[in-house]
């Protein structure tokens, strides 16, 4: 019986680890998208102030 509980605990730990990893990847990807958006906004603002280039 102890062996069965160990397998269940290991599977649960892997599930939790996987969910945490997916959450971290999602946050990282959304952060990259935000940085790109900010860079685009800054570039557009600079172009609006100096349209000669």
PQR file with spaces between the fields and no chain letter, atoms N, CA, C, O and H, PARSE charges and radii, in Angstrom:
ATOM       1  N    UNK     1       0.819   -1.199    0.000 -0.4000 1.5000
ATOM       2  CA   UNK     1       0.000    0.000    0.000 -0.0000 2.0000
ATOM       3  C    UNK     1       0.867    1.269    0.000  0.5500 1.7000
ATOM       4  O    UNK     1       0.495    2.273   -0.608 -0.5500 1.4000
ATOM       5  N    UNK     2       1.992    1.225    0.664 -0.4000 1.5000
ATOM       6  CA   UNK     2       2.856    2.396    0.731 -0.0000 2.0000
ATOM       7  C    UNK     2       3.397    2.750   -0.652  0.5500 1.7000
ATOM       8  O    UNK     2       3.555    3.925   -0.983 -0.5500 1.4000
ATOM       9  H    UNK     2       2.294    0.410    1.158  0.4000 1.0000
ATOM      10  N    UNK     3       3.678    1.729   -1.455 -0.4000 1.5000
ATOM      11  CA   UNK     3       4.203    1.968   -2.789 -0.0000 2.0000
ATOM      12  C    UNK     3       3.174    2.685   -3.665  0.5500 1.7000
ATOM      13  O    UNK     3       3.535    3.567   -4.445 -0.5500 1.4000
ATOM      14  H    UNK     3       3.550    0.774   -1.186  0.4000 1.0000
ATOM      15  N    UNK     4       1.927    2.323   -3.545 -0.4000 1.5000
ATOM      16  CA   UNK     4       0.864    2.972   -4.315 -0.0000 2.0000
ATOM      17  C    UNK     4       0.763    4.447   -3.943  0.5500 1.7000
ATOM      18  O    UNK     4       0.622    5.294   -4.825 -0.5500 1.4000
ATOM      19  H    UNK     4       1.634    1.607   -2.911  0.4000 1.0000
ATOM      20  N    UNK     5       0.831    4.764   -2.674 -0.4000 1.5000
ATOM      21  CA   UNK     5       0.747    6.160   -2.233 -0.0000 2.0000
ATOM      22  C    UNK     5       1.922    6.974   -2.764  0.5500 1.7000
ATOM      23  O    UNK     5       1.763    8.147   -3.100 -0.5500 1.4000
ATOM      24  H    UNK     5       0.946    4.076   -1.958  0.4000 1.0000
ATOM      25  N    UNK     6       3.090    6.364   -2.841 -0.4000 1.5000
ATOM      26  CA   UNK     6       4.271    7.055   -3.359 -0.0000 2.0000
ATOM      27  C    UNK     6       4.086    7.402   -4.834  0.5500 1.7000
ATOM      28  O    UNK     6       4.450    8.496   -5.265 -0.5500 1.4000
ATOM      29  H    UNK     6       3.220    5.410   -2.568  0.4000 1.0000
ATOM      30  N    UNK     7       3.521    6.475   -5.609 -0.4000 1.5000
ATOM      31  CA   UNK     7       3.276    6.739   -7.023 -0.0000 2.0000
ATOM      32  C    UNK     7       2.266    7.854   -7.209  0.5500 1.7000
ATOM      33  O    UNK     7       2.422    8.696   -8.093 -0.5500 1.4000
ATOM      34  H    UNK     7       3.225    5.587   -5.259  0.4000 1.0000
ATOM      35  N    UNK     8       1.235    7.865   -6.383 -0.4000 1.5000
ATOM      36  CA   UNK     8       0.206    8.905   -6.476 -0.0000 2.0000
ATOM      37  C    UNK     8       0.797   10.258   -6.113  0.5500 1.7000
ATOM      38  O    UNK     8       0.507   11.258   -6.770 -0.5500 1.4000
ATOM      39  H    UNK     8       1.108    7.181   -5.664  0.4000 1.0000
ATOM      40  N    UNK     9       1.624   10.297   -5.075 -0.4000 1.5000
ATOM      41  CA   UNK     9       2.252   11.554   -4.665 -0.0000 2.0000
ATOM      42  C    UNK     9       3.204   12.064   -5.746  0.5500 1.7000
ATOM      43  O    UNK     9       3.251   13.263   -6.019 -0.5500 1.4000
ATOM      44  H    UNK     9       1.860    9.485   -4.542  0.4000 1.0000
ATOM      45  N    UNK    10       3.961   11.153   -6.359 -0.4000 1.5000
ATOM      46  CA   UNK    10       4.883   11.556   -7.410 -0.0000 2.0000
ATOM      47  C    UNK    10       4.126   12.112   -8.605  0.5500 1.7000
ATOM      48  O    UNK    10       4.521   13.130   -9.172 -0.5500 1.4000
ATOM      49  H    UNK    10       3.922   10.179   -6.137  0.4000 1.0000
ATOM      50  N    UNK    11       3.050   11.455   -8.987 -0.4000 1.5000
ATOM      51  CA   UNK    11       2.246   11.936  -10.110 -0.0000 2.0000
ATOM      52  C    UNK    11       1.653   13.308   -9.800  0.5500 1.7000
ATOM      53  O    UNK    11       1.614   14.184  -10.664 -0.5500 1.4000
ATOM      54  H    UNK    11       2.729   10.628   -8.526  0.4000 1.0000
ATOM      55  N    UNK    12       1.196   13.487   -8.569 -0.4000 1.5000
ATOM      56  CA   UNK    12       0.623   14.784   -8.169 -0.0000 2.0000
ATOM      57  C    UNK    12       1.694   15.876   -8.210  0.5500 1.7000
ATOM      58  O    UNK    12       1.439   16.989   -8.668 -0.5500 1.4000
ATOM      59  H    UNK    12       1.227   12.775   -7.868  0.4000 1.0000
ATOM      60  N    UNK    13       2.885   15.549   -7.731 -0.4000 1.5000
ATOM      61  CA   UNK    13       3.972   16.535   -7.755 -0.0000 2.0000
ATOM      62  C    UNK    13       4.330   16.920   -9.189  0.5500 1.7000
ATOM      63  O    UNK    13       4.577   18.092   -9.474 -0.5500 1.4000
ATOM      64  H    UNK    13       3.093   14.645   -7.358  0.4000 1.0000
ATOM      65  N    UNK    14       4.358   15.947  -10.085 -0.4000 1.5000
ATOM      66  CA   UNK    14       4.664   16.246  -11.484 -0.0000 2.0000
ATOM      67  C    UNK    14       3.573   17.106  -12.117  0.5500 1.7000
ATOM      68  O    UNK    14       3.865   17.993  -12.918 -0.5500 1.4000
ATOM      69  H    UNK    14       4.156   14.995   -9.854  0.4000 1.0000
ATOM      70  N    UNK    15       2.330   16.846  -11.761 -0.4000 1.5000
ATOM      71  CA   UNK    15       1.224   17.644  -12.281 -0.0000 2.0000
ATOM      72  C    UNK    15       1.339   19.092  -11.812  0.5500 1.7000
ATOM      73  O    UNK    15       1.169   20.024  -12.598 -0.5500 1.4000
ATOM      74  H    UNK    15       2.092   16.125  -11.110  0.4000 1.0000
ATOM      75  N    UNK    16       1.626   19.268  -10.541 -0.4000 1.5000
ATOM      76  CA   UNK    16       1.776   20.623   -9.989 -0.0000 2.0000
ATOM      77  C    UNK    16       2.969   21.317  -10.649  0.5500 1.7000
ATOM      78  O    UNK    16       2.880   22.486  -11.022 -0.5500 1.4000
ATOM      79  H    UNK    16       1.764   18.511   -9.903  0.4000 1.0000
ATOM      80  N    UNK    17       4.074   20.602  -10.791 -0.4000 1.5000
ATOM      81  CA   UNK    17       5.259   21.178  -11.428 -0.0000 2.0000
ATOM      82  C    UNK    17       4.957   21.602  -12.868  0.5500 1.7000
ATOM      83  O    UNK    17       5.367   22.679  -13.301 -0.5500 1.4000
ATOM      84  H    UNK    17       4.146   19.652  -10.487  0.4000 1.0000
ATOM      85  N    UNK    18       4.244   20.759  -13.599 -0.4000 1.5000
ATOM      86  CA   UNK    18       3.893   21.065  -14.983 -0.0000 2.0000
ATOM      87  C    UNK    18       3.004   22.299  -15.066  0.5500 1.7000
ATOM      88  O    UNK    18       3.213   23.154  -15.926 -0.5500 1.4000
ATOM      89  H    UNK    18       3.910   19.884  -13.247  0.4000 1.0000
ATOM      90  N    UNK    19       2.030   22.401  -14.196 -0.4000 1.5000
ATOM      91  CA   UNK    19       1.140   23.570  -14.201 -0.0000 2.0000
ATOM      92  C    UNK    19       1.903   24.845  -13.868  0.5500 1.7000
ATOM      93  O    UNK    19       1.662   25.892  -14.468 -0.5500 1.4000
ATOM      94  H    UNK    19       1.860   21.706  -13.497  0.4000 1.0000
ATOM      95  N    UNK    20       2.816   24.759  -12.917 -0.4000 1.5000
ATOM      96  CA   UNK    20       3.630   25.927  -12.566 -0.0000 2.0000
ATOM      97  C    UNK    20       4.516   26.319  -13.744  0.5500 1.7000
ATOM      98  O    UNK    20       4.674   27.504  -14.038 -0.5500 1.4000
ATOM      99  H    UNK    20       3.012   23.908  -12.429  0.4000 1.0000
ATOM     100  N    UNK    21       5.093   25.324  -14.418 -0.4000 1.5000
ATOM     101  CA   UNK    21       5.943   25.614  -15.579 -0.0000 2.0000
ATOM     102  C    UNK    21       5.136   26.287  -16.688  0.5500 1.7000
ATOM     103  O    UNK    21       5.598   27.260  -17.285 -0.5500 1.4000
ATOM     104  H    UNK    21       4.965   24.362  -14.179  0.4000 1.0000
ATOM     105  N    UNK    22       3.940   25.779  -16.968 -0.4000 1.5000
ATOM     106  CA   UNK    22       3.086   26.401  -17.988 -0.0000 2.0000
ATOM     107  C    UNK    22       2.731   27.834  -17.600  0.5500 1.7000
ATOM     108  O    UNK    22       2.708   28.717  -18.458 -0.5500 1.4000
ATOM     109  H    UNK    22       3.565   24.988  -16.483  0.4000 1.0000
ATOM     110  N    UNK    23       2.457   28.071  -16.332 -0.4000 1.5000
ATOM     111  CA   UNK    23       2.126   29.425  -15.881 -0.0000 2.0000
ATOM     112  C    UNK    23       3.314   30.370  -16.077  0.5500 1.7000
ATOM     113  O    UNK    23       3.143   31.515  -16.495 -0.5500 1.4000
ATOM     114  H    UNK    23       2.475   27.354  -15.635  0.4000 1.0000
ATOM     115  N    UNK    24       4.513   29.881  -15.771 -0.4000 1.5000
ATOM     116  CA   UNK    24       5.707   30.716  -15.934 -0.0000 2.0000
ATOM     117  C    UNK    24       5.955   31.039  -17.406  0.5500 1.7000
ATOM     118  O    UNK    24       6.325   32.165  -17.740 -0.5500 1.4000
ATOM     119  H    UNK    24       4.652   28.951  -15.431  0.4000 1.0000
ATOM     120  N    UNK    25       5.756   30.072  -18.275 -0.4000 1.5000
ATOM     121  CA   UNK    25       5.928   30.304  -19.719 -0.0000 2.0000
ATOM     122  C    UNK    25       4.905   31.320  -20.213  0.5500 1.7000
ATOM     123  O    UNK    25       5.232   32.193  -21.017 -0.5500 1.4000
ATOM     124  H    UNK    25       5.456   29.157  -18.004  0.4000 1.0000
ATOM     125  N    UNK    26       3.668   31.209  -19.734 -0.4000 1.5000
ATOM     126  CA   UNK    26       2.627   32.143  -20.151 -0.0000 2.0000
ATOM     127  C    UNK    26       2.965   33.570  -19.717  0.5500 1.7000
ATOM     128  O    UNK    26       2.780   34.516  -20.483 -0.5500 1.4000
ATOM     129  H    UNK    26       3.402   30.500  -19.081  0.4000 1.0000
ATOM     130  N    UNK    27       3.453   33.717  -18.504 -0.4000 1.5000
ATOM     131  CA   UNK    27       3.832   35.049  -18.008 -0.0000 2.0000
ATOM     132  C    UNK    27       5.009   35.594  -18.809  0.5500 1.7000
ATOM     133  O    UNK    27       5.030   36.773  -19.159 -0.5500 1.4000
ATOM     134  H    UNK    27       3.603   32.948  -17.882  0.4000 1.0000
ATOM     135  N    UNK    28       5.981   34.744  -19.098 -0.4000 1.5000
ATOM     136  CA   UNK    28       7.152   35.189  -19.862 -0.0000 2.0000
ATOM     137  C    UNK    28       6.754   35.634  -21.265  0.5500 1.7000
ATOM     138  O    UNK    28       7.231   36.660  -21.750 -0.5500 1.4000
ATOM     139  H    UNK    28       5.964   33.786  -18.813  0.4000 1.0000
ATOM     140  N    UNK    29       5.889   34.873  -21.913 -0.4000 1.5000
ATOM     141  CA   UNK    29       5.461   35.237  -23.267 -0.0000 2.0000
ATOM     142  C    UNK    29       4.638   36.521  -23.272  0.5500 1.7000
ATOM     143  O    UNK    29       4.771   37.340  -24.181 -0.5500 1.4000
ATOM     144  H    UNK    29       5.502   34.040  -21.520  0.4000 1.0000
ATOM     145  N    UNK    30       3.803   36.697  -22.278 -0.4000 1.5000
ATOM     146  CA   UNK    30       3.018   37.937  -22.234 -0.0000 2.0000
ATOM     147  C    UNK    30       3.920   39.126  -21.936  0.5500 1.7000
ATOM     148  O    UNK    30       3.668   40.231  -22.419 -0.5500 1.4000
ATOM     149  H    UNK    30       3.694   36.031  -21.540  0.4000 1.0000
ATOM     150  N    UNK    31       4.959   38.915  -21.155 -0.4000 1.5000
ATOM     151  CA   UNK    31       5.922   39.981  -20.876 -0.0000 2.0000
ATOM     152  C    UNK    31       6.666   40.397  -22.131  0.5500 1.7000
ATOM     153  O    UNK    31       6.882   41.586  -22.366 -0.5500 1.4000
ATOM     154  H    UNK    31       5.164   38.018  -20.763  0.4000 1.0000
ATOM     155  N    UNK    32       7.060   39.418  -22.940 -0.4000 1.5000
ATOM     156  CA   UNK    32       7.744   39.727  -24.205 -0.0000 2.0000
ATOM     157  C    UNK    32       6.834   40.534  -25.117  0.5500 1.7000
ATOM     158  O    UNK    32       7.277   41.491  -25.751 -0.5500 1.4000
ATOM     159  H    UNK    32       6.884   38.452  -22.750  0.4000 1.0000
ATOM     160  N    UNK    33       5.587   40.159  -25.183 -0.4000 1.5000
ATOM     161  CA   UNK    33       4.634   40.865  -26.022 -0.0000 2.0000
ATOM     162  C    UNK    33       4.465   42.299  -25.532  0.5500 1.7000
ATOM     163  O    UNK    33       4.362   43.218  -26.344 -0.5500 1.4000
ATOM     164  H    UNK    33       5.227   39.382  -24.667  0.4000 1.0000
ATOM     165  N    UNK    34       4.435   42.500  -24.238 -0.4000 1.5000
ATOM     166  CA   UNK    34       4.289   43.835  -23.667 -0.0000 2.0000
ATOM     167  C    UNK    34       5.496   44.702  -24.002  0.5500 1.7000
ATOM     168  O    UNK    34       5.346   45.872  -24.354 -0.5500 1.4000
ATOM     169  H    UNK    34       4.518   41.753  -23.578  0.4000 1.0000
ATOM     170  N    UNK    35       6.694   44.128  -23.892 -0.4000 1.5000
ATOM     171  CA   UNK    35       7.914   44.881  -24.209 -0.0000 2.0000
ATOM     172  C    UNK    35       7.912   45.282  -25.676  0.5500 1.7000
ATOM     173  O    UNK    35       8.285   46.405  -26.014 -0.5500 1.4000
ATOM     174  H    UNK    35       6.816   43.178  -23.606  0.4000 1.0000
ATOM     175  N    UNK    36       7.496   44.374  -26.545 -0.4000 1.5000
ATOM     176  CA   UNK    36       7.420   44.719  -27.969 -0.0000 2.0000
ATOM     177  C    UNK    36       6.417   45.844  -28.199  0.5500 1.7000
ATOM     178  O    UNK    36       6.662   46.747  -29.000 -0.5500 1.4000
ATOM     179  H    UNK    36       7.193   43.461  -26.270  0.4000 1.0000
ATOM     180  N    UNK    37       5.303   45.789  -27.503 -0.4000 1.5000
ATOM     181  CA   UNK    37       4.292   46.825  -27.646 -0.0000 2.0000
ATOM     182  C    UNK    37       4.796   48.182  -27.182  0.5500 1.7000
ATOM     183  O    UNK    37       4.527   49.203  -27.815 -0.5500 1.4000
ATOM     184  H    UNK    37       5.104   45.055  -26.853  0.4000 1.0000
ATOM     185  N    UNK    38       5.524   48.189  -26.079 -0.4000 1.5000
ATOM     186  CA   UNK    38       6.081   49.438  -25.562 -0.0000 2.0000
ATOM     187  C    UNK    38       7.110   49.986  -26.541  0.5500 1.7000
ATOM     188  O    UNK    38       7.130   51.186  -26.815 -0.5500 1.4000
ATOM     189  H    UNK    38       5.743   47.360  -25.565  0.4000 1.0000
ATOM     190  N    UNK    39       7.958   49.120  -27.066 -0.4000 1.5000
ATOM     191  CA   UNK    39       8.972   49.571  -28.029 -0.0000 2.0000
ATOM     192  C    UNK    39       8.317   50.159  -29.271  0.5500 1.7000
ATOM     193  O    UNK    39       8.778   51.167  -29.807 -0.5500 1.4000
ATOM     194  H    UNK    39       7.941   48.145  -26.844  0.4000 1.0000
ATOM     195  N    UNK    40       7.249   49.529  -29.723 -0.4000 1.5000
ATOM     196  CA   UNK    40       6.536   50.042  -30.905 -0.0000 2.0000
ATOM     197  C    UNK    40       5.926   51.410  -30.607  0.5500 1.7000
ATOM     198  O    UNK    40       5.983   52.313  -31.441 -0.5500 1.4000
ATOM     199  H    UNK    40       6.874   48.710  -29.288  0.4000 1.0000
ATOM     200  N    UNK    41       5.342   51.560  -29.415 -0.4000 1.5000
ATOM     201  CA   UNK    41       4.745   52.846  -29.040 -0.0000 2.0000
ATOM     202  C    UNK    41       5.794   53.939  -28.957  0.5500 1.7000
ATOM     203  O    UNK    41       5.555   55.062  -29.400 -0.5500 1.4000
ATOM     204  H    UNK    41       5.296   50.826  -28.738  0.4000 1.0000
ATOM     205  N    UNK    42       6.948   53.626  -28.397 -0.4000 1.5000
ATOM     206  CA   UNK    42       8.018   54.618  -28.279 -0.0000 2.0000
ATOM     207  C    UNK    42       8.511   55.015  -29.664  0.5500 1.7000
ATOM     208  O    UNK    42       8.749   56.194  -29.929 -0.5500 1.4000
ATOM     209  H    UNK    42       7.142   52.714  -28.037  0.4000 1.0000
ATOM     210  N    UNK    43       8.664   54.038  -30.543 -0.4000 1.5000
ATOM     211  CA   UNK    43       9.104   54.324  -31.908 -0.0000 2.0000
ATOM     212  C    UNK    43       8.095   55.213  -32.628  0.5500 1.7000
ATOM     213  O    UNK    43       8.480   56.169  -33.301 -0.5500 1.4000
ATOM     214  H    UNK    43       8.471   53.080  -30.328  0.4000 1.0000
ATOM     215  N    UNK    44       6.820   54.907  -32.493 -0.4000 1.5000
ATOM     216  CA   UNK    44       5.786   55.715  -33.136 -0.0000 2.0000
ATOM     217  C    UNK    44       5.777   57.127  -32.582  0.5500 1.7000
ATOM     218  O    UNK    44       5.579   58.082  -33.333 -0.5500 1.4000
ATOM     219  H    UNK    44       6.506   54.131  -31.947  0.4000 1.0000
ATOM     220  N    UNK    45       5.988   57.277  -31.277 -0.4000 1.5000
ATOM     221  CA   UNK    45       6.026   58.608  -30.676 -0.0000 2.0000
ATOM     222  C    UNK    45       7.226   59.391  -31.184  0.5500 1.7000
ATOM     223  O    UNK    45       7.120   60.590  -31.443 -0.5500 1.4000
ATOM     224  H    UNK    45       6.149   56.501  -30.667  0.4000 1.0000
ATOM     225  N    UNK    46       8.362   58.730  -31.329 -0.4000 1.5000
ATOM     226  CA   UNK    46       9.549   59.394  -31.843 -0.0000 2.0000
ATOM     227  C    UNK    46       9.341   59.808  -33.299  0.5500 1.7000
ATOM     228  O    UNK    46       9.756   60.895  -33.700 -0.5500 1.4000
ATOM     229  H    UNK    46       8.449   57.756  -31.118  0.4000 1.0000
ATOM     230  N    UNK    47       8.708   58.955  -34.079 -0.4000 1.5000
ATOM     231  CA   UNK    47       8.433   59.296  -35.470 -0.0000 2.0000
ATOM     232  C    UNK    47       7.461   60.467  -35.569  0.5500 1.7000
ATOM     233  O    UNK    47       7.578   61.290  -36.477 -0.5500 1.4000
ATOM     234  H    UNK    47       8.371   58.072  -33.753  0.4000 1.0000
ATOM     235  N    UNK    48       6.517   60.553  -34.659 -0.4000 1.5000
ATOM     236  CA   UNK    48       5.556   61.649  -34.662 -0.0000 2.0000
ATOM     237  C    UNK    48       6.255   62.970  -34.341  0.5500 1.7000
ATOM     238  O    UNK    48       5.896   64.012  -34.891 -0.5500 1.4000
ATOM     239  H    UNK    48       6.422   59.885  -33.921  0.4000 1.0000
ATOM     240  N    UNK    49       7.248   62.930  -33.457 -0.4000 1.5000
ATOM     241  CA   UNK    49       7.965   64.155  -33.092 -0.0000 2.0000
ATOM     242  C    UNK    49       9.008   64.547  -34.127  0.5500 1.7000
ATOM     243  O    UNK    49       9.303   65.731  -34.289 -0.5500 1.4000
ATOM     244  H    UNK    49       7.539   62.084  -33.010  0.4000 1.0000
ATOM     245  N    UNK    50       9.564   63.578  -34.823 -0.4000 1.5000
ATOM     246  CA   UNK    50      10.613   63.844  -35.817 -0.0000 2.0000
ATOM     247  C    UNK    50      10.293   63.094  -37.099  0.5500 1.7000
ATOM     248  O    UNK    50      10.927   62.081  -37.394 -0.5500 1.4000
ATOM     249  H    UNK    50       9.324   62.616  -34.692  0.4000 1.0000
ATOM     250  N    UNK    51       9.321   63.574  -37.866 -0.4000 1.5000
ATOM     251  CA   UNK    51       8.903   62.828  -39.058 -0.0000 2.0000
ATOM     252  C    UNK    51       9.868   62.939  -40.222  0.5500 1.7000
ATOM     253  O    UNK    51       9.655   62.293  -41.249 -0.5500 1.4000
ATOM     254  H    UNK    51       8.806   64.397  -37.626  0.4000 1.0000
ATOM     255  N    UNK    52      10.912   63.727  -40.102 -0.4000 1.5000
ATOM     256  CA   UNK    52      11.848   63.930  -41.208 -0.0000 2.0000
ATOM     257  C    UNK    52      12.655   62.700  -41.576  0.5500 1.7000
ATOM     258  O    UNK    52      13.142   62.612  -42.703 -0.5500 1.4000
ATOM     259  H    UNK    52      11.085   64.252  -39.269  0.4000 1.0000
ATOM     260  N    UNK    53      12.813   61.759  -40.680 -0.4000 1.5000
ATOM     261  CA   UNK    53      13.652   60.589  -40.995 -0.0000 2.0000
ATOM     262  C    UNK    53      12.866   59.458  -41.513  0.5500 1.7000
ATOM     263  O    UNK    53      13.427   58.406  -41.822 -0.5500 1.4000
ATOM     264  H    UNK    53      12.417   61.830  -39.764  0.4000 1.0000
